């Protein structure tokens, strides 16, 4: 191409920002358009599991100082999932059932603060990321240009539009109207709070390097520690002074899961403190140690998710609009694959688009090659994650 490639990315989640980082370094004209009013306008999750898939993608996409900052601020090893029995006075680990394919539930990786990772991925992208841009629709002209429109009435045009806008993707809705997301009828309310001595004494030692599901209580609950190798803010001041990291200490994350019938539709839109009170109401009769974790968490950090999974669809004919991450292959969090798969998508798509910038392939060749690999990788992860949640969450956790 004689002129620089211009790529529009709808969505500033982990996958969209990872893609933007690599393209920006390669000299591609990239613009990220995010519907949220700002990076801290809502709580968006607290701890993610990053294994070798995500690590390789971040290494490929981040400039050296940012990748070094990511490695320095990771958490403790995350080696397995465990099941904790909350019946009786003493919490203890109980064996997990085998998965249908005989594999372990998660690959060994690291606990990572989602907030810290997102702040690192935003580093150096001033002017590249625009907030308050809710995507509504796109148009394609005969020459291959894509124009994306936003709720504020503005529009942007480019050679490529990438939908990185999550499970409710508006880009997917137009690009692949045949795609369907199955509502698993599970609603997730999550939060985080300080790790106190009282909390540590009530939980099994094995939780240090695991993520735990809690059985024997209603509602079902998940918990996990996040212990930074190095505290984020002073580490950033040393390694990447232009990056502001806001996490200020280790925390324990929690989540309760309930059937959708136990929540009102309006609960999904409650501000954090009100959602925190809702979680306390739902756990009024829960095990005291579990309820204590919720009571002492930070109310404003409470968030809501609807758990769904994308149903596989046959390969489609590629054009100048493509997708990555949850926008195309959403999956339940049972195997820790969501973030890793999105980051892998980002690295792979960036690699293919850079060949277009360099003149060694056409745009449609690059997008087609990316989509073939992405479909295979993404829907394999969906299938394994769905199998895990059926084998564990639906059969053991009430």
Order of alpha helices (4+ residues) and beta strands (2+ residues): beta-alpha-beta-beta-alpha-alpha-beta-beta-beta-beta-alpha-beta-beta-beta-beta-beta-alpha-beta-alpha-beta-beta-alpha-beta-alpha-alpha-beta-beta-alpha-alpha-alpha
